Amino acid sequence: MITLRYSDAELLELIDLVNKELPDASGFYIVDSFGEMRPNDMNRMLNLVDHNLIPSMTLGFHSHNNLQLSYSNAMALLQFPTNRDLQLDSSIMGMGKGAGNLCTELLLEHLNEFYGKKYNIPPILDVIDKVVNLLRAENYWGYSVEYYLSSANHCTPSYAKHFYEKHMLPIDQVGELLSMIAEDKKISFDKDYAEELYRKYNDKKAIDDTQAVTDLKTAFQRKDILLIAPGKSLLTYADAIQKFINSNEVITIGLNNFAAFKVDYILTTRRASYDQAVKGTVSTIVTSNVSKGGRGSVIVLDYNKWINVDETTHDSSGIIALNLLEKCNVHKVFMAGFDGYTLDINENYYDKNLRQPDTGAGTIEKNQYFSNVIKQKKRKGMEIEFITPTRYEV
């Protein structure tokens, strides 16, 4: 696996071992595990292997399509001048983990067109139409920017997937994170290491927020708080929420959203939300991984102090808000727009621009974790009341 990681000397040593110890093996494979190989890499590997492997052994190639180069790399193998048998791995419509693999239908069409083969392609297209398209709709594979970034940074795609599915960083910062992975950690995914790296990346702007918290504690003293998350229920219950705001003496805090209602504060943990928030006049509470402030009415919290950490880092705006309110001795918290997550991304947010894809496991885990946090806060004496429907078990 990961043939590109072998030095020329290491690859020659492996080939020599195979020639001596496994001369009857079915074949010797070049494997592009991270989908990072380009045609010039293929040519280097092919020259090394073909010129040194025993002539009787088949040469194979297994590709991943992170850079959309499975097809061109396969062509490089087919065009390579050799007398040995060749073997190419492929799958219908490229079906495979992550970015997928070489497409069988494309390969066979090429072999028919340029190598005089007579593969029957319509049955494969029939399988695509009746079976594979449905599978792909339910379990997507294929090109995506996170898999491109994993190849560009020469690491297992599991890191890119892990960071991207947090939906807390813009994609360019996911790329920065991947570039920070140590060489000895790139080949095999280490969740503990990934979480440590993620926290280190976000904590690089650590600050002293003592005065900021003191000021918020004074502002929130003996006040009830209404947290407004961006759930889709904000659309259905807009009138009821506004009536609640008008009828109750509450401080309103919008979490990564401020378009739905006029609020007293905006608490943001995302760069895009922060950039938009500071254009207005509302006091903005921001975590230090996003900004150190310096513009308008900005209150900066030290990121590392307000997140929850177990085997995973929990740094959503809801978690940070509840931890902050607990520290400020707020006893009564109302919640609107805390709908919880569903697999239908169109049902998760009032603003379609906030939509993020999620896995079934991720959805269940996030709902359960936040439910547990709410129960924990209640046990500590915080009164929490939802004024819109929620999927959280409370």
BELQUIQUI-V74887 format. One line per field, one symbol per residue. ss: DSSP state (H for helix, E for strand, C for the rest). psi: psi as a letter, one per 40 degrees, with the letter a starting at -180 (. if undefined). A space follows every 10 residues. Layout:
ss = ???
psi = ???
This chain:
ss = CCHHHCCHHH HHHHHHHHHH HCCCCCEEEE ECCCCCCCHH HHHHHHHHHH HHCCCCCEEE EECCCCCCCH HHHHHHHHHC CCCCCEEECC EHHHCCCCCC CCEHHHHHHH HHHHCCCCCC CHHHHHHHHH HHHHHHHHCC CCCCHHHHHH HHCCCCHHHH HHHHCCCCCC HHHHHHHHHC CCHHHCCCCC HHHHHHHHHH HHHHHCCCCH HHHHHHHHHH CCCEEEEECC CCHHHHCHHH HHHHHHHCCE EEEEECCCCC CCCCEEEECC HHHHHHHCCC CCEEEEECCC CCCCCCCEEE ECHHHHCEEC CCEECCHHHH HHHHHHHCCC CEEEEECCCC CCCCHHHCCC CHHHCCCCCH HHHHHHHHHH HHHHHHHHHC CCEEEECCCC CCCC
psi = ifddehiddd dddddddddd dfeeidihhh hgdefeiidd dddddddddd edihdehihi hhiifdefed ddddddddeh hieiiihhhi ihfehihbea ahhddddddd dddeefifih dddddddddd ddddddddgh iahidddddd ddefiheddd ddddedfeii ddddddddee hideeddhhh dddddddddd ddeefiihfd ddddddddde hfiihhhhif ieedddfddd ddddddeigi hhhhhfiedd ihidihhiei dddddddeea eihhhiieed ieaehaghhh ihddeeihhb eihhfidddd dddddddefh dhhihiegdi iidheeedid hdeeihiiid dddddddddd ddddddddde ehhhhheiii ehh.
